Amino acid sequence: MSKKLIYLTSVLVLSLAGKGWSYASNPNPADGAIHEDTWVNLNWRPGDHAVSHDIYVGENYDDVKHGTGGTFQGNQSTAFVVVGFPGFPYPNGLVPGTTYYWRIDEINDLHPDSPWTGDVWSFMIPSSTAYAPEPADGAEFVDPNVILSWQPGYRAKLHIVYFGDNFDEVNNASAGRPQGTATYTPGFLESGKTYYWRVDEFDAVTTHKGNIWSFTVGTGVPPDEVGGTIYVDAVNGDDNNDGLTPQAAFATIQKGIDAAAGGYVVRVYPGLYREEINFLGKTLTVQGIAASPAGVPVLWNPGDFAVSFYYGEGPESILKNFIIRDSFMGVFIADSSPTISNLTIVGNKYGIEAYADSEPYISNTILWNNTDDDLFGCRAWYSCVERGGESNITADPMFVDPDNGDYHLRSERGRYWPEHDIWVLDKVTSPCVDGGDPKAVTLNEPMPHGGRINIGAYGGTAEASLSPSEQTHPMSGKASNPNPADGAVDVGIHYELVILTWTAGLNAVSHDVYLGTVRDAVAFADTSDTTGIYRGRLAANSYTPPEGIRLSATPYYWRIDRVDNEGNTTTGDVWTFTTIPPRPPKGRACFLGDTYVWVDGTLVQISKVAAGQIAAKVAFPPTATTQIEKLEEHEGTFTCYDVLLESGNCISVAECHYFMAESGRWISMQNLKTGTRLKTSKGTVRIINITKRPIPYVGKVFNLRVAGSDRYLVGKDAVIVRDN
């Protein structure tokens, strides 16, 4: 074990024990979070010496900071408080579009240092209108092929987009087409021209008119963003520079991170970086730049970590577009949840390891030829992982020449050859081409890019290998840019509602939608079809199929015909995607010994259940037998949660058990939220609040293995849970 690993392990043990910290910490929701509900369970980690807590909540920062304006909400011994619910502060509910501030003072009348005045934290209830546009309002040098996106308004069901080059026309427009997705492709745009757009949000009751946003298209390079971007260049940079322009770039990435403030982008030019980089808790994007013929930057740190996150980084700490090779560990994560995408992690001892309640989001990443392990304590989505994992590719990524450092992906349609600065054709195509997250933007990938990002360090860059599938040109009149992308697999894998979207053809006013499981039937169907393949004529460029479409491993075929204002139609291409059965994930660990389960028609403590007894029948689906095969025991140290239900009952859960929600979906313990309704044997029950215990539980936890079933009933409410 390296000395660095020993040191970090010691730091983690001390931090988890919470030694020497008397103030409230670890707010939930996190400071600055967006909370999408009109009530919230505020909770925190108590200070070491706290006996009780003074609570302040309000809409004015200064009032909360100074305890004025009626913000004091009382003193209590528990480390959570419900806000926005009858009988609690803000009984009429929290207001969309409002920022709320809160503070916790730790109290111990027998301690001379009491009270310990807490920091002021905040969270925001999102507005009813659309917000956070991309590109940002007023942006310049926007790509002419831009795809617009935004954050939906609170509880928005549909979005109505207005777009044009005249402010007044966009502002006064009132007859737009609703759509289900929060993205919009405007088509070809003129360089140097300013465009305006607006998104109205419909929440099933009211339409909320959006603000007018604008951007200017430009094909050049934007001026240096002093204060927003830091540049790093291993070849031409110098750590004595200021890093504010490409000409004054730093030589090391860590120097760039040290100089950057929250919200900055650290842009890293190609080169070999033999260093460990540490985000230091900052909300930064550290992104590699692909520049021909040099490729993307390479991180190399033999005998140690290449990248570390252990200062509590969250999803806004982003790492992307790097090759990480020949290091002890590619990425080390502790008590942090960064966003990691489009990495190629190859030839290391360990790939990515996560500890201490870390929940990183890892996507579009290749982990290959790492000698001891690829992933530990975390998982990846839409990635290529040698040792497998649900929703990931396990086939050879087909690098061009890894022995000589060329990690481009092979492609029959074309891939970049840096040695000669040309594009060439291969005899095979890597499974990682068009294999990334369907929702990820292809950015600078050259056409044809299949409408779906490549996996690996070159995904989303100008050196991404080309897609075998051509894309329909919008000016042809046909619908284009299908989502799911043509040929997509694993659609609906994460229990997402399958929504088909596309870019409307030229002058389209509506669309005829065809969907079925036989290609030829879809290809030749027309509006007179009576078999169910024709799904109707829609004004929107989106269609939501019946929910059952994601319940079997079935290839589906679909076609969108453009309809113009005179009723003429243009037949679209036939696209395909494949679903998979939504096999629910398994739980780990289980319940504490005093948790009650239904056995032989009565409530019994789970630790006292015996093999051969009969578990209560669960109605979805009915089972032939419910005999308990065994009581499984696990001994160790576990993270525990207390789930308080509206009935007043409380379930104590260890680690990551799964519950059935009202919708029928399985939801892990970590993803449960206050307000979620859980299925029971007779109906549903609402969660009032969830409290994570500040001190891990040490001892035994239990789980039932039921013959002929994968679920049983817990607690007086008979909540449906999944076995291991």
HUWO-V583048 format. One record per helix or strand of 2 or more residues. SS is the DSSP state (2 for helix, 1 for strand). FROM is the first residue (numbers start at 1). LEN is the number of residues. If there is no record, write none. Layout:
SS,FROM,LEN + SS,FROM,LEN
This chain:
2,3,15 + 1,25,4 + 1,33,2 + 1,40,6 + 1,52,7 + 2,61,6 + 1,72,5 + 1,80,4 + 1,99,9 + 1,120,5 + 1,131,4 + 1,139,4 + 1,147,5 + 1,158,7 + 2,167,6 + 1,178,2 + 1,183,3 + 1,194,9 + 1,207,2 + 1,213,5 + 1,229,4 + 2,246,3 + 2,253,7 + 1,265,4 + 1,272,2 + 1,277,2 + 1,285,4 + 1,298,2 + 1,305,5 + 1,318,8 + 1,329,6 + 1,339,8 + 1,350,6 + 1,361,3 + 1,366,3 + 1,373,4 + 1,380,2 + 1,384,2 + 1,399,3 + 2,402,3 + 1,406,4 + 1,415,3 + 1,422,3 + 2,474,3 + 1,480,4 + 1,488,4 + 1,499,5 + 1,510,7 + 2,519,6 + 1,534,5 + 1,542,3 + 2,547,4 + 1,555,9 + 1,569,2 + 1,574,6 + 1,591,2 + 1,596,4 + 1,602,4 + 2,606,3 + 1,614,2 + 1,627,12 + 1,640,6 + 1,650,5 + 1,658,4 + 1,666,3 + 2,669,3 + 1,677,4 + 1,684,9 + 1,697,10 + 1,711,4 + 1,719,4
